[in-house]
Amino acid sequence: MTDLIQTYATAVNTWQCDENDHLNVQFYTEFGHEASQHLMTALGLGRRAQAAAGLSVRAHSDHIRYLREFRVIDPVAVRSAPVEVGEDYLVVYHEVRNSGDDAIASTIRRRLESNRPWPPSFRKAAEGACVELPAAAKPRGIGSEALPDLSLADAHRVGLVEVGRCTIKPFECDERGEMLPRHQTGRYSDGAPILWNHMGFDRAGMQQRQEGSVVVEMMQYYRRPLSPGDAVIVMSGLAGHSDKIVRLAHFLFEAETGMLAACAEAVGVKFDQKVRKVMTFSEEERARLVARKLAW
């Protein structure tokens, strides 16, 4: 797409890669977050302009499709544009490419929301820069309905299991002292081996066979901000499955109040690390998945 604006550039580091030797999902969220800031700036509403207008702009949700792997030292380039402009919200499209061969590695659709209506000059600039959301960037079976606004007390009742328990650190937060979306994604990723074990897969055995698990699509919702010192509990479960995919649900709760801070729906697959291909679940594996499905 020729009308997209260059908004981010970097290269993949070793410490950003996971057990599959490719870029961990949390960094795609970071790419979209930082690219959004650059897009807002390019459209005339950067951080200083937002402060002058009394605006507080936050991410509402992210839909991400993971189309191609990034490996160590691969160059990354993000190009962006608005796709929808409302009175006090903006939907943007980020196209993440490997700038070595210009192949698309990921698409990100982010919804931003403001506490006040957009200034007329910004709205005009955003509307003038709008592009149509590509068909390849649209959801594939997730995100049609937002996940329920559960409390921590509801979690065990519907079959969620605890996959993480930790405290928010200052370095995980932005200039407003609010937890960055990247680290919320990281909590889901860190808990994934525990969830796969719960679903009946021996992750240690999988690793010995050079099998992994990867996410191919994710829909994330940012409900309420978290701050340094907040104790959080991550609860996850199986929302559905087919012969090749599992649809996972993740919930991030603030432990002291039990409130839901964020949640996500993800499409995951078993991954053959030797040939870099998706695997089909066996009949026995599918039977185990049936027994683990959440009871909404």
N, C-alpha and C positions, 0 to 999 in steps of 0.2 A: 504494500500500500504506500503510494508516494506521498500522501498528505500527512503522514505521521511525523511527530517531532522527536528528535533525539533527546532522551531524558536520563539515560544512565549508561555507564560503561565500567567494566571491571574484568577480572580474570579469576578463574576458579582456583582456590587454594587447597592444599592437601587437607588442612584441618576442617574444611567445609564438607568433606566427603564422608559417606557412611560405609556400612559393611558391604554394600554392593559396589563400592569403588566409584560411586557417582555422587553428584551434588545432592546434599540433603534437602528435603522439601522446604525447610524453614527459610532457606535463602532465596527461594523464588518469592516468598511473601515479602522478604526484605527488598528485593528488586522492585516489586510493585509499589511498596511503601515509599521508597526514595524517589522512584520515577514520578509518583504522584506529586511530590513536592516540587520537582523540577517542572512538571507540566503546569501546575498552578502558577509558578513563578513566570513561566514563559507567556502565560495568558494574562499577566498583570496583577496577580493576587498572591504574591509570595508571603513569607512570614511577616515581614514588616508591614506590608499593605493590609494583611489580615488584622494585625494588632491595631493599626490606625483606624480601621473600620469597625473595631469591636467585635470581630468575628472569631468564633471558636469552631474549627473544622475538624471533624473526626471521621475515621473510617467506620462505615456501617457493616460492610460485608466484602468478601473477596470470593470470586469464583476463579479457580485456577485449573487449567488442563496441562498435564505434563506430557509432551509429545515426543521428546527426544532427550537422551541423556546428555548431561554435561560431565566431563571428566576433568581431572587435574590439568591445569594451565590452559584449558579452553577459554577463549575470549568471549565475553558476554556484552551484548548491546541491547538496549531497550528503546523502543520507539513507541510513542503514545499519542492519543488524541481523545477528546470527549466523544461520547456516543449518545448522550442524553443530558439535557440541561433542564432542571426544574427551578422553581422559585428559590428553594433553599437546599437543593441536592444536586449532585453531579455524578454521572456514571461515566467512567473512563475505561479505555481499552489500552492495555500494554501488550506489545508484541515483543517477546524475548527471543533473541536470535543468537546463534553462534556466529560471531562476526568473522570467523575464519573462512567459513563457506557460505555464510548468509542464510543458513537453514533455520527455520523456526523451531525452537526448542520448547516453548511454552506460550500460552496465552493467559492473560489475567484481565478479568473484568472487575473493577472495584467501584463500589458506591460510596461517595463521600457525602456527609451531611453537615450543614451549617446551622448554628443557633439563631441566625438571622438571614433574611433574604439576601441574595447576592447583590453587590453593587451593580447598577445598570451597565457600567463600562465593562465589567468582567463578564456579565451574562452575554453581552453582545459579542465579545471576543470569543467566548466559549462556543456560542452558537455558530459563529463563523468558521470555527475550526472543527466542527463535528464531522465525523465519518460514520458510516454504517458498520455495526458490529459484524465481523465476518462470521459466516455460518460455522466455521471450525472452532470458534471461541464460545459458542453457545453450550449450555449444560447438556450432558448426555445422561439423563435419568436421575439426576440429583438436583436439589435446590428448587424443585417445584413448589415445595412448602417448607417454611422455616421449621427448624426443630423446636420441640416444645420447651417452654420456659420453666423447666423443672427446678426444684430446690434440692439441696443435698439430701434432705429427708426422703425425697421421692426416688432417689437413685437406685437403691437396692430393690425397691418394689417393682421396678420395670426390668430388672435383671442386669443393670450396669455393674461393672466390677472396678475396683480401684486399681489404677495403673500408675499413679504418681502422687507424691505428697512432698511439698517443698515450700520454700519461702521466696517471695519476690525480692530480687536484689536491685540496688540503685542502678547498676550498669545495664539492667534489662529495660530501663524506662526512658522515655523521651524527655524533652526539655520541660514538659509540664509535669513530670513525675508520674506519668502513666505508662503501664507496661506496653512495650512495643509488640505489634502483631507477630513479628518474626518469632519472638520467644513463646508466644502462645502456641504457634505451630510446632515449635520445638518440643513443647511439653507433650503434645500428641505423638510426635515421632518417637520421643524417648520411651513412651509407654507402650508403643506398638508391639515389642517382643512379648510383653506380659499379656497383652490382649490375644496375640496369636497362640500363646501357650494355653490360655483359657479356652480358646476355640478348639483345642485338641491337637495343635501342631507343636511338635518338639523343636523349638528354635535351635537348640544346640545340635540336635541331629540334622536339622536342615542345613546348618552351616557346614557340618562335616560332609554333607552331600553336595555342597556348593549350590544350595538353594537359598533364596532370600525372599523378602516380601517388599513390594513397592506400591506406592500410591500413583494412580494415573489421573485422578481428578479429585478436586476438593472444593467444598463450599464452606466458607467460614463466616461466622456471625460474631460481631463484637458487641456484646450486650451492655456491659457496665465496666468502667475503668478499674484497674487494679493498680496499687501503689506500692513503693518499697516497704518491706516489712509485712505485707499481707501474707498470711498462710493460705496455701491453695491445695485443693485435692482434685485430681483428675480422674474421672470415671468414664469408662468406655464400654461399648458393647456392639453386638452384631445386629444390624438393622435388616439385613437381607443378603441373599447370595444367589449365584447361578453356577454353572459348571466351571467358570473361569474367574469370576470376580466375587469379592465380598464387599458389602456396603456397610461401612463402619460409622458409628456415632460416637463423638467425643464431647464431654462436658467438663468445663473448668469452673470449679466452685471456690468461692472465698469461704474458708473454713469457719471463721468466727461467726458469721451471720448465716451461712448456708446459701447465700445468694448465688445465682448463676452469673458468672462474669463473661463467659464466651462459650461457644460450642461450634462444632464442625461436623460435616458429613463427608466421608471420603470413600472413594472406590479403590480397593486394594486388590492385588493379585500376587500369586506365587511366581517367583522369578528364577529362571535357570541362569545362574551366574556364569556358567561355562559357555553357553551359546547365546546369552543375552536375549532370552525369549520368555514370554508368558507361558505358564504351565496350566494344564487342566487338572481340576480336582478329581481324585479317585472317588469311587462309589462310597467307600468307607469314610473318606473325608467329608463328603457331602452329608452323610448321615450324622456325623458329629456336629456339623454346622446347624442342621435342623434343630438339634437339641439345645443349641446355645442362642437361638434367636430371641431378641428382646420382646417383651410383652407390653407394648405401649398402652 
